Amino acid sequence: MPTDASAQRLRVGAELRRLRLQAQLSGEFVANAFGWAQSKVSRMETGRTAFTVKDVAGLLALYGVPDDVRAELLGATAEDTGEGAWIVRAGGFPRRQGSISQLESTAKRIRHHQPVVLPGLLQTYDYARAVISAAGATDPDSIAAARMKRQEMLTAPNAPKYEVVLDARALLLGVADVDLIRAQIRSLAERVASLKSLDFRIIPFGKVSPVFTTVGFTLYEFKEPTSPAVAWVETPTGDVYFSAREDTDRYSSLFQKLQSVALPQSHAVRYLQSLEHDIERYLTGPDLGGI
């Protein structure tokens, strides 16, 4: 591990200090939380000591940093240390739902594919609450409210480009009744038609596709020119990050292929509108009570 402070390490250290102060935590408190000497916190923030992805991940979890900032700083750390992939324990729903209103957005482009559930940035409050409850959260109301706050990023003047490829089957996730899911689809169609920062495409039911993935993933590209792209895969107990070029290139290629299969945005809106009117047929199966 390098001993001379690299530009990446100096930048990450400065960000760690900014985030700690923003969280209103003292260096002594942070050091005690991890069993470190207080001088280690100071040396990390000034770039005078090498640190690992594990060190930085722990600090970001303690500071309640949202996913875009978390991915960017972990990616920068991984590039500096040579760690190309890592797993971070999820830390529960509150950690994942840090409000971006408290932090600067660092992403310039976000690409998101979901085969299972509608992305949180496009959910209504009621739908978000139903999804969060089904996932086992103990306080779905506050988490859904935080998710609504995060959505402000998409209408900000410096909003990142947000590209989504959704498998239509994700809209059939049975987390709520037909009326709530219909309202979610209606809201989604309206957002797709109006959000300038959004490029939304949908893979229709039954579409023959030469490419697929069993899990959703998110690709982040950052405003900071020295920060590498990061691919993020969410699981119930941990987040998996990839920053090695060969990994992010593979996710990028997969996303492009999925985009080529999906309906373009103008057709996607009409497809959603049609699905809204026909959703009950998909969600209400045959009566099997006599079986």
ZADO-1210 file (C-alpha; in nm, 4 decimals, padded with zeros to 6 digits):
<atoms>
<atom x="00.0000" y="00.0000" z="00.0000" code="MET" pos="1"/>
<atom x="00.1498" y="00.3403" z="-00.0894" code="PRO" pos="2"/>
<atom x="00.2963" y="00.5589" z="00.1831" code="THR" pos="3"/>
<atom x="00.3089" y="00.8850" z="-00.0116" code="ASP" pos="4"/>
<atom x="-00.0257" y="01.0637" z="-00.0183" code="ALA" pos="5"/>
<atom x="-00.1877" y="01.0293" z="-00.3593" code="SER" pos="6"/>
<atom x="-00.4261" y="01.2871" z="-00.5029" code="ALA" pos="7"/>
<atom x="-00.7099" y="01.0386" z="-00.4556" code="GLN" pos="8"/>
<atom x="-00.6251" y="00.9800" z="-00.0904" code="ARG" pos="9"/>
<atom x="-00.5978" y="01.3517" z="-00.0195" code="LEU" pos="10"/>
<atom x="-00.9382" y="01.4116" z="-00.1795" code="ARG" pos="11"/>
<atom x="-01.1062" y="01.1218" z="00.0017" code="VAL" pos="12"/>
<atom x="-00.9549" y="01.2352" z="00.3311" code="GLY" pos="13"/>
<atom x="-01.0851" y="01.5881" z="00.2823" code="ALA" pos="14"/>
<atom x="-01.4316" y="01.4510" z="00.2045" code="GLU" pos="15"/>
<atom x="-01.4248" y="01.2329" z="00.5148" code="LEU" pos="16"/>
<atom x="-01.3505" y="01.5387" z="00.7259" code="ARG" pos="17"/>
<atom x="-01.6315" y="01.7371" z="00.5605" code="ARG" pos="18"/>
<atom x="-01.8792" y="01.4537" z="00.6151" code="LEU" pos="19"/>
<atom x="-01.7755" y="01.4065" z="00.9783" code="ARG" pos="20"/>
<atom x="-01.8224" y="01.7752" z="01.0521" code="LEU" pos="21"/>
<atom x="-02.1535" y="01.7733" z="00.8665" code="GLN" pos="22"/>
<atom x="-02.2646" y="01.4824" z="01.0864" code="ALA" pos="23"/>
<atom x="-02.1563" y="01.6921" z="01.3879" code="GLN" pos="24"/>
<atom x="-01.9268" y="01.4204" z="01.5223" code="LEU" pos="25"/>
<atom x="-01.5940" y="01.4838" z="01.6932" code="SER" pos="26"/>
<atom x="-01.2767" y="01.3027" z="01.5966" code="GLY" pos="27"/>
<atom x="-01.2669" y="01.1580" z="01.9465" code="GLU" pos="28"/>
<atom x="-01.6185" y="01.0137" z="01.9120" code="PHE" pos="29"/>
<atom x="-01.5328" y="00.8535" z="01.5771" code="VAL" pos="30"/>
<atom x="-01.2093" y="00.7058" z="01.7089" code="ALA" pos="31"/>
<atom x="-01.3867" y="00.5568" z="02.0097" code="ASN" pos="32"/>
<atom x="-01.6565" y="00.4078" z="01.7847" code="ALA" pos="33"/>
<atom x="-01.3939" y="00.2040" z="01.5988" code="PHE" pos="34"/>
<atom x="-01.1437" y="00.1472" z="01.8774" code="GLY" pos="35"/>
<atom x="-00.8845" y="00.3653" z="01.7013" code="TRP" pos="36"/>
<atom x="-00.6423" y="00.6215" z="01.8352" code="ALA" pos="37"/>
<atom x="-00.7787" y="00.9709" z="01.7688" code="GLN" pos="38"/>
<atom x="-00.4656" y="01.0474" z="01.5686" code="SER" pos="39"/>
<atom x="-00.5706" y="00.7864" z="01.3108" code="LYS" pos="40"/>
<atom x="-00.8852" y="00.9847" z="01.2284" code="VAL" pos="41"/>
<atom x="-00.6775" y="01.2994" z="01.1844" code="SER" pos="42"/>
<atom x="-00.4168" y="01.1243" z="00.9682" code="ARG" pos="43"/>
<atom x="-00.6879" y="00.9742" z="00.7464" code="MET" pos="44"/>
<atom x="-00.8555" y="01.3106" z="00.6955" code="GLU" pos="45"/>
<atom x="-00.5286" y="01.4762" z="00.5974" code="THR" pos="46"/>
<atom x="-00.4132" y="01.1879" z="00.3773" code="GLY" pos="47"/>
<atom x="-00.1089" y="01.1218" z="00.5953" code="ARG" pos="48"/>
<atom x="-00.1877" y="00.7522" z="00.6385" code="THR" pos="49"/>
<atom x="-00.3082" y="00.4857" z="00.4005" code="ALA" pos="50"/>
<atom x="-00.6572" y="00.3505" z="00.4626" code="PHE" pos="51"/>
<atom x="-00.8621" y="00.0605" z="00.3329" code="THR" pos="52"/>
<atom x="-01.2040" y="00.0316" z="00.1747" code="VAL" pos="53"/>
<atom x="-01.3171" y="-00.1291" z="00.5016" code="LYS" pos="54"/>
<atom x="-01.1996" y="00.1778" z="00.7001" code="ASP" pos="55"/>
<atom x="-01.3765" y="00.4220" z="00.4685" code="VAL" pos="56"/>
<atom x="-01.6930" y="00.2084" z="00.4468" code="ALA" pos="57"/>
<atom x="-01.7203" y="00.2059" z="00.8245" code="GLY" pos="58"/>
<atom x="-01.6867" y="00.5831" z="00.8459" code="LEU" pos="59"/>
<atom x="-01.9427" y="00.6440" z="00.5711" code="LEU" pos="60"/>
<atom x="-02.1916" y="00.4132" z="00.7450" code="ALA" pos="61"/>
<atom x="-02.1386" y="00.5998" z="01.0737" code="LEU" pos="62"/>
<atom x="-02.1916" y="00.9348" z="00.8986" code="TYR" pos="63"/>
<atom x="-02.5142" y="00.8179" z="00.7252" code="GLY" pos="64"/>
<atom x="-02.3862" y="00.8893" z="00.3747" code="VAL" pos="65"/>
<atom x="-02.6274" y="00.8187" z="00.0854" code="PRO" pos="66"/>
<atom x="-02.5508" y="00.5648" z="-00.1850" code="ASP" pos="67"/>
<atom x="-02.4207" y="00.7941" z="-00.4603" code="ASP" pos="68"/>
<atom x="-02.1632" y="00.9623" z="-00.2355" code="VAL" pos="69"/>
<atom x="-02.0807" y="00.6298" z="-00.0734" code="ARG" pos="70"/>
<atom x="-02.0130" y="00.4619" z="-00.4094" code="ALA" pos="71"/>
<atom x="-01.7980" y="00.7505" z="-00.5322" code="GLU" pos="72"/>
<atom x="-01.5729" y="00.7638" z="-00.2260" code="LEU" pos="73"/>
<atom x="-01.5402" y="00.3871" z="-00.1986" code="LEU" pos="74"/>
<atom x="-01.4543" y="00.3709" z="-00.5681" code="GLY" pos="75"/>
<atom x="-01.1863" y="00.6363" z="-00.5267" code="ALA" pos="76"/>
<atom x="-01.0453" y="00.4506" z="-00.2264" code="THR" pos="77"/>
<atom x="-01.0456" y="00.1215" z="-00.4146" code="ALA" pos="78"/>
<atom x="-00.8545" y="00.2768" z="-00.7033" code="GLU" pos="79"/>
<atom x="-00.5941" y="00.4159" z="-00.4621" code="ASP" pos="80"/>
<atom x="-00.5515" y="00.0873" z="-00.2756" code="THR" pos="81"/>
<atom x="-00.5877" y="-00.1525" z="-00.5664" code="GLY" pos="82"/>
<atom x="-00.9028" y="-00.3165" z="-00.4294" code="GLU" pos="83"/>
<atom x="-01.1261" y="-00.3804" z="-00.7293" code="GLY" pos="84"/>
<atom x="-01.4325" y="-00.5323" z="-00.5586" code="ALA" pos="85"/>
<atom x="-01.5642" y="-00.5321" z="-00.2055" code="TRP" pos="86"/>
<atom x="-01.8680" y="-00.6045" z="00.0089" code="ILE" pos="87"/>
<atom x="-02.0079" y="-00.3618" z="00.2647" code="VAL" pos="88"/>
<atom x="-02.2625" y="-00.4706" z="00.5230" code="ARG" pos="89"/>
<atom x="-02.5906" y="-00.2961" z="00.4525" code="ALA" pos="90"/>
<atom x="-02.6295" y="-00.1404" z="00.7965" code="GLY" pos="91"/>
<atom x="-03.0083" y="-00.1461" z="00.7799" code="GLY" pos="92"/>
<atom x="-03.2617" y="00.0670" z="00.5948" code="PHE" pos="93"/>
<atom x="-03.1789" y="00.4014" z="00.7615" code="PRO" pos="94"/>
<atom x="-02.8210" y="00.3895" z="00.6309" code="ARG" pos="95"/>
<atom x="-02.9413" y="00.3275" z="00.2794" code="ARG" pos="96"/>
<atom x="-03.1918" y="00.6105" z="00.2912" code="GLN" pos="97"/>
<atom x="-02.9664" y="00.9026" z="00.3851" code="GLY" pos="98"/>
<atom x="-03.1143" y="01.2234" z="00.2477" code="SER" pos="99"/>
<atom x="-02.9286" y="01.3745" z="-00.0480" code="ILE" pos="100"/>
<atom x="-03.0535" y="01.7169" z="00.0636" code="SER" pos="101"/>
<atom x="-02.7773" y="01.7089" z="00.3266" code="GLN" pos="102"/>
<atom x="-02.4996" y="01.6185" z="00.0860" code="LEU" pos="103"/>
<atom x="-02.3768" y="01.7281" z="-00.2525" code="GLU" pos="104"/>
<atom x="-02.4632" y="01.4913" z="-00.5308" code="SER" pos="105"/>
<atom x="-02.1451" y="01.3565" z="-00.6866" code="THR" pos="106"/>
<atom x="-02.2898" y="01.1551" z="-00.9747" code="ALA" pos="107"/>
<atom x="-02.3133" y="01.2938" z="-01.3264" code="LYS" pos="108"/>
<atom x="-02.4701" y="00.9774" z="-01.4724" code="ARG" pos="109"/>
<atom x="-02.6609" y="00.6901" z="-01.3115" code="ILE" pos="110"/>
<atom x="-02.7617" y="00.3777" z="-01.5046" code="ARG" pos="111"/>
<atom x="-03.0011" y="00.1410" z="-01.3327" code="HIS" pos="112"/>
<atom x="-03.1461" y="-00.1930" z="-01.4392" code="HIS" pos="113"/>
<atom x="-03.4159" y="-00.3652" z="-01.2351" code="GLN" pos="114"/>
<atom x="-03.5749" y="-00.7021" z="-01.3181" code="PRO" pos="115"/>
<atom x="-03.7570" y="-00.7378" z="-00.9851" code="VAL" pos="116"/>
<atom x="-03.8747" y="-00.4090" z="-00.8312" code="VAL" pos="117"/>
<atom x="-03.9309" y="-00.0524" z="-00.9446" code="LEU" pos="118"/>
<atom x="-03.6317" y="00.1689" z="-00.8492" code="PRO" pos="119"/>
<atom x="-03.6833" y="00.3763" z="-00.5352" code="GLY" pos="120"/>
<atom x="-03.6224" y="00.7013" z="-00.7218" code="LEU" pos="121"/>
<atom x="-03.9391" y="00.6376" z="-00.9247" code="LEU" pos="122"/>
<atom x="-04.1723" y="00.5076" z="-00.6525" code="GLN" pos="123"/>
<atom x="-04.4716" y="00.6867" z="-00.5056" code="THR" pos="124"/>
<atom x="-04.4872" y="00.7220" z="-00.1279" code="TYR" pos="125"/>
<atom x="-04.7584" y="00.4578" z="-00.0857" code="ASP" pos="126"/>
<atom x="-04.5853" y="00.2120" z="-00.3163" code="TYR" pos="127"/>
<atom x="-04.2490" y="00.2738" z="-00.1474" code="ALA" pos="128"/>
<atom x="-04.4060" y="00.2099" z="00.1906" code="ARG" pos="129"/>
<atom x="-04.5547" y="-00.1191" z="00.0670" code="ALA" pos="130"/>
<atom x="-04.2211" y="-00.2339" z="-00.0800" code="VAL" pos="131"/>
<atom x="-04.0303" y="-00.1377" z="00.2338" code="ILE" pos="132"/>
<atom x="-04.2809" y="-00.3159" z="00.4584" code="SER" pos="133"/>
<atom x="-04.2561" y="-00.6300" z="00.2464" code="ALA" pos="134"/>
<atom x="-03.8768" y="-00.6128" z="00.2771" code="ALA" pos="135"/>
<atom x="-03.9077" y="-00.6271" z="00.6563" code="GLY" pos="136"/>
<atom x="-03.8352" y="-00.2707" z="00.7677" code="ALA" pos="137"/>
<atom x="-03.9621" y="-00.1737" z="01.1120" code="THR" pos="138"/>
<atom x="-04.0296" y="00.1934" z="01.0261" code="ASP" pos="139"/>
<atom x="-04.1544" y="00.2047" z="00.6654" code="PRO" pos="140"/>
<atom x="-04.3111" y="00.5506" z="00.6995" code="ASP" pos="141"/>
<atom x="-03.9873" y="00.7342" z="00.7758" code="SER" pos="142"/>
<atom x="-03.7937" y="00.5372" z="00.5145" code="ILE" pos="143"/>
<atom x="-04.0566" y="00.6081" z="00.2479" code="ALA" pos="144"/>
<atom x="-04.0435" y="00.9786" z="00.3398" code="ALA" pos="145"/>
<atom x="-03.6640" y="00.9771" z="00.3044" code="ALA" pos="146"/>
<atom x="-03.7001" y="00.8086" z="-00.0335" code="ARG" pos="147"/>
<atom x="-03.9330" y="01.0870" z="-00.1493" code="MET" pos="148"/>
<atom x="-03.6704" y="01.3395" z="-00.0377" code="LYS" pos="149"/>
<atom x="-03.4055" y="01.1591" z="-00.2408" code="ARG" pos="150"/>
<atom x="-03.6190" y="01.1997" z="-00.5531" code="GLN" pos="151"/>
<atom x="-03.5606" y="01.5758" z="-00.5454" code="GLU" pos="152"/>
<atom x="-03.2239" y="01.4984" z="-00.7023" code="MET" pos="153"/>
<atom x="-03.3964" y="01.4271" z="-01.0338" code="LEU" pos="154"/>
<atom x="-03.5423" y="01.7786" z="-01.0646" code="THR" pos="155"/>
<atom x="-03.2426" y="01.9727" z="-00.9310" code="ALA" pos="156"/>
<atom x="-03.0680" y="02.2161" z="-01.1701" code="PRO" pos="157"/>
<atom x="-02.7567" y="01.9949" z="-01.1726" code="ASN" pos="158"/>
<atom x="-02.9476" y="01.6668" z="-01.1864" code="ALA" pos="159"/>
<atom x="-02.7454" y="01.3674" z="-01.3019" code="PRO" pos="160"/>
<atom x="-02.8525" y="01.1857" z="-01.6150" code="LYS" pos="161"/>
<atom x="-03.0673" y="00.8972" z="-01.4882" code="TYR" pos="162"/>
<atom x="-03.1075" y="00.6033" z="-01.7267" code="GLU" pos="163"/>
<atom x="-03.3364" y="00.3141" z="-01.6349" code="VAL" pos="164"/>
<atom x="-03.4106" y="-00.0164" z="-01.8020" code="VAL" pos="165"/>
<atom x="-03.7007" y="-00.1845" z="-01.6233" code="LEU" pos="166"/>
<atom x="-03.8309" y="-00.5330" z="-01.6838" code="ASP" pos="167"/>
<atom x="-04.2113" y="-00.4959" z="-01.6956" code="ALA" pos="168"/>
<atom x="-04.2437" y="-00.7955" z="-01.4632" code="ARG" pos="169"/>
<atom x="-04.1083" y="-00.5777" z="-01.1834" code="ALA" pos="170"/>
<atom x="-04.4399" y="-00.3908" z="-01.1881" code="LEU" pos="171"/>
<atom x="-04.6219" y="-00.7129" z="-01.0995" code="LEU" pos="172"/>
<atom x="-04.4495" y="-00.7487" z="-00.7645" code="LEU" pos="173"/>
<atom x="-04.7375" y="-00.8328" z="-00.5315" code="GLY" pos="174"/>
<atom x="-04.6590" y="-00.5914" z="-00.2493" code="VAL" pos="175"/>
<atom x="-04.9924" y="-00.4083" z="-00.2622" code="ALA" pos="176"/>
<atom x="-05.3461" y="-00.4258" z="-00.3950" code="ASP" pos="177"/>
<atom x="-05.4390" y="-00.3647" z="-00.7563" code="VAL" pos="178"/>
<atom x="-05.5487" y="-00.0034" z="-00.7044" code="ASP" pos="179"/>
<atom x="-05.2188" y="00.0977" z="-00.5428" code="LEU" pos="180"/>
<atom x="-05.0117" y="-00.0677" z="-00.8157" code="ILE" pos="181"/>
<atom x="-05.2285" y="00.0918" z="-01.0833" code="ARG" pos="182"/>
<atom x="-05.1709" y="00.4331" z="-00.9219" code="ALA" pos="183"/>
<atom x="-04.7968" y="00.3641" z="-00.9192" code="GLN" pos="184"/>
<atom x="-04.7954" y="00.2802" z="-01.2896" code="ILE" pos="185"/>
<atom x="-04.9927" y="00.5962" z="-01.3664" code="ARG" pos="186"/>
<atom x="-04.7481" y="00.8056" z="-01.1658" code="SER" pos="187"/>
<atom x="-04.4543" y="00.6395" z="-01.3393" code="LEU" pos="188"/>
<atom x="-04.5952" y="00.7156" z="-01.6855" code="ALA" pos="189"/>
<atom x="-04.6387" y="01.0807" z="-01.5873" code="GLU" pos="190"/>
<atom x="-04.2834" y="01.1064" z="-01.4530" code="ARG" pos="191"/>
<atom x="-04.1340" y="00.9407" z="-01.7586" code="VAL" pos="192"/>
<atom x="-04.3138" y="01.1903" z="-01.9805" code="ALA" pos="193"/>
<atom x="-04.2067" y="01.4947" z="-01.7791" code="SER" pos="194"/>
<atom x="-03.8614" y="01.4386" z="-01.6274" code="LEU" pos="195"/>
<atom x="-03.5901" y="01.5839" z="-01.8493" code="LYS" pos="196"/>
<atom x="-03.3106" y="01.4072" z="-01.6600" code="SER" pos="197"/>
<atom x="-03.4699" y="01.0625" z="-01.7074" code="LEU" pos="198"/>
<atom x="-03.4166" y="00.8156" z="-01.9918" code="ASP" pos="199"/>
<atom x="-03.6644" y="00.5369" z="-01.9139" code="PHE" pos="200"/>
<atom x="-03.7019" y="00.2174" z="-02.1149" code="ARG" pos="201"/>
<atom x="-03.9069" y="-00.0913" z="-02.0424" code="ILE" pos="202"/>
<atom x="-03.8752" y="-00.4536" z="-02.1541" code="ILE" pos="203"/>
<atom x="-04.2327" y="-00.5692" z="-02.2294" code="PRO" pos="204"/>
<atom x="-04.3874" y="-00.8948" z="-02.1124" code="PHE" pos="205"/>
<atom x="-04.2894" y="-01.1810" z="-02.3405" code="GLY" pos="206"/>
<atom x="-04.0203" y="-00.9877" z="-02.5248" code="LYS" pos="207"/>
<atom x="-03.7659" y="-01.2257" z="-02.6803" code="VAL" pos="208"/>
<atom x="-03.4312" y="-01.1134" z="-02.5405" code="SER" pos="209"/>
<atom x="-03.0802" y="-01.2438" z="-02.6112" code="PRO" pos="210"/>
<atom x="-02.9562" y="-01.0959" z="-02.2832" code="VAL" pos="211"/>
<atom x="-03.0693" y="-01.0978" z="-01.9204" code="PHE" pos="212"/>
<atom x="-02.9444" y="-01.0744" z="-01.5628" code="THR" pos="213"/>
<atom x="-03.0943" y="-01.2288" z="-01.2518" code="THR" pos="214"/>
<atom x="-03.0133" y="-00.9270" z="-01.0318" code="VAL" pos="215"/>
<atom x="-03.0527" y="-00.5538" z="-01.0597" code="GLY" pos="216"/>
<atom x="-02.7494" y="-00.3263" z="-01.0680" code="PHE" pos="217"/>
<atom x="-02.6589" y="00.0414" z="-01.0721" code="THR" pos="218"/>
<atom x="-02.3690" y="00.2048" z="-01.2553" code="LEU" pos="219"/>
<atom x="-02.2377" y="00.5385" z="-01.1279" code="TYR" pos="220"/>
<atom x="-02.0205" y="00.7851" z="-01.3194" code="GLU" pos="221"/>
<atom x="-01.8965" y="01.0858" z="-01.1220" code="PHE" pos="222"/>
<atom x="-01.8343" y="01.4559" z="-01.1680" code="LYS" pos="223"/>
<atom x="-01.4871" y="01.4208" z="-01.0194" code="GLU" pos="224"/>
<atom x="-01.2774" y="01.3302" z="-01.3271" code="PRO" pos="225"/>
<atom x="-01.0335" y="01.1145" z="-01.1315" code="THR" pos="226"/>
<atom x="-01.3024" y="00.8966" z="-00.9750" code="SER" pos="227"/>
<atom x="-01.3570" y="00.5606" z="-01.1477" code="PRO" pos="228"/>
<atom x="-01.7012" y="00.4380" z="-01.2423" code="ALA" pos="229"/>
<atom x="-01.8570" y="00.2049" z="-00.9857" code="VAL" pos="230"/>
<atom x="-02.1087" y="-00.0773" z="-01.0270" code="ALA" pos="231"/>
<atom x="-02.3279" y="-00.1468" z="-00.7243" code="TRP" pos="232"/>
<atom x="-02.5396" y="-00.4558" z="-00.6538" code="VAL" pos="233"/>
<atom x="-02.7731" y="-00.4440" z="-00.3536" code="GLU" pos="234"/>
<atom x="-02.8520" y="-00.7527" z="-00.1462" code="THR" pos="235"/>
<atom x="-03.0574" y="-00.7907" z="00.1738" code="PRO" pos="236"/>
<atom x="-02.7507" y="-00.8039" z="00.3997" code="THR" pos="237"/>
<atom x="-02.4768" y="-00.6242" z="00.2104" code="GLY" pos="238"/>
<atom x="-02.3832" y="-00.4039" z="-00.0822" code="ASP" pos="239"/>
<atom x="-02.1387" y="-00.5332" z="-00.3434" code="VAL" pos="240"/>
<atom x="-01.9263" y="-00.2742" z="-00.5258" code="TYR" pos="241"/>
<atom x="-01.7046" y="-00.3174" z="-00.8324" code="PHE" pos="242"/>
<atom x="-01.4596" y="-00.0531" z="-00.9543" code="SER" pos="243"/>
<atom x="-01.2133" y="-00.2561" z="-01.1628" code="ALA" pos="244"/>
<atom x="-01.2335" y="-00.1385" z="-01.5226" code="ARG" pos="245"/>
<atom x="-01.3046" y="-00.4859" z="-01.6612" code="GLU" pos="246"/>
<atom x="-01.5998" y="-00.5221" z="-01.4231" code="ASP" pos="247"/>
<atom x="-01.7583" y="-00.1832" z="-01.4882" code="THR" pos="248"/>
<atom x="-01.7062" y="-00.2272" z="-01.8634" code="ASP" pos="249"/>
<atom x="-01.8941" y="-00.5551" z="-01.8461" code="ARG" pos="250"/>
<atom x="-02.1863" y="-00.3972" z="-01.6602" code="TYR" pos="251"/>
<atom x="-02.1851" y="-00.1085" z="-01.9078" code="SER" pos="252"/>
<atom x="-02.1975" y="-00.3469" z="-02.2027" code="SER" pos="253"/>
<atom x="-02.4793" y="-00.5430" z="-02.0382" code="LEU" pos="254"/>
<atom x="-02.6772" y="-00.2227" z="-01.9800" code="PHE" pos="255"/>
<atom x="-02.6370" y="-00.1179" z="-02.3446" code="GLN" pos="256"/>
<atom x="-02.7657" y="-00.4561" z="-02.4623" code="LYS" pos="257"/>
<atom x="-03.0633" y="-00.4346" z="-02.2276" code="LEU" pos="258"/>
<atom x="-03.1382" y="-00.0844" z="-02.3594" code="GLN" pos="259"/>
<atom x="-03.1374" y="-00.2159" z="-02.7158" code="SER" pos="260"/>
<atom x="-03.3996" y="-00.4782" z="-02.6248" code="VAL" pos="261"/>
<atom x="-03.6250" y="-00.2381" z="-02.4306" code="ALA" pos="262"/>
<atom x="-03.8894" y="-00.0056" z="-02.5718" code="LEU" pos="263"/>
<atom x="-03.7602" y="00.3514" z="-02.6189" code="PRO" pos="264"/>
<atom x="-03.8985" y="00.6231" z="-02.3938" code="GLN" pos="265"/>
<atom x="-04.1790" y="00.7461" z="-02.6202" code="SER" pos="266"/>
<atom x="-04.3110" y="00.3923" z="-02.6638" code="HIS" pos="267"/>
<atom x="-04.2514" y="00.3151" z="-02.2962" code="ALA" pos="268"/>
<atom x="-04.4989" y="00.5831" z="-02.1909" code="VAL" pos="269"/>
<atom x="-04.7712" y="00.4349" z="-02.4112" code="ARG" pos="270"/>
<atom x="-04.6896" y="00.0875" z="-02.2849" code="TYR" pos="271"/>
<atom x="-04.7258" y="00.2010" z="-01.9233" code="LEU" pos="272"/>
<atom x="-05.0555" y="00.3704" z="-01.9998" code="GLN" pos="273"/>
<atom x="-05.1846" y="00.0513" z="-02.1591" code="SER" pos="274"/>
<atom x="-05.0562" y="-00.1565" z="-01.8673" code="LEU" pos="275"/>
<atom x="-05.2309" y="00.0730" z="-01.6192" code="GLU" pos="276"/>
<atom x="-05.5689" y="-00.0091" z="-01.7731" code="HIS" pos="277"/>
<atom x="-05.4951" y="-00.3800" z="-01.8013" code="ASP" pos="278"/>
<atom x="-05.3067" y="-00.4423" z="-01.4768" code="ILE" pos="279"/>
<atom x="-05.5919" y="-00.6196" z="-01.2987" code="GLU" pos="280"/>
<atom x="-05.5801" y="-00.9015" z="-01.5533" code="ARG" pos="281"/>
<atom x="-05.2160" y="-00.9663" z="-01.4675" code="TYR" pos="282"/>
<atom x="-05.2471" y="-00.9329" z="-01.0921" code="LEU" pos="283"/>
<atom x="-05.5742" y="-01.1164" z="-01.0357" code="THR" pos="284"/>
<atom x="-05.5234" y="-01.4826" z="-01.1155" code="GLY" pos="285"/>
<atom x="-05.7862" y="-01.7559" z="-01.1454" code="PRO" pos="286"/>
<atom x="-05.9856" y="-01.8530" z="-00.8402" code="ASP" pos="287"/>
<atom x="-05.8068" y="-02.1579" z="-00.6992" code="LEU" pos="288"/>
<atom x="-06.0009" y="-02.1748" z="-00.3769" code="GLY" pos="289"/>
<atom x="-06.1425" y="-02.5180" z="-00.4570" code="GLY" pos="290"/>
<atom x="-05.8043" y="-02.6799" z="-00.5111" code="ILE" pos="291"/>
</atoms>
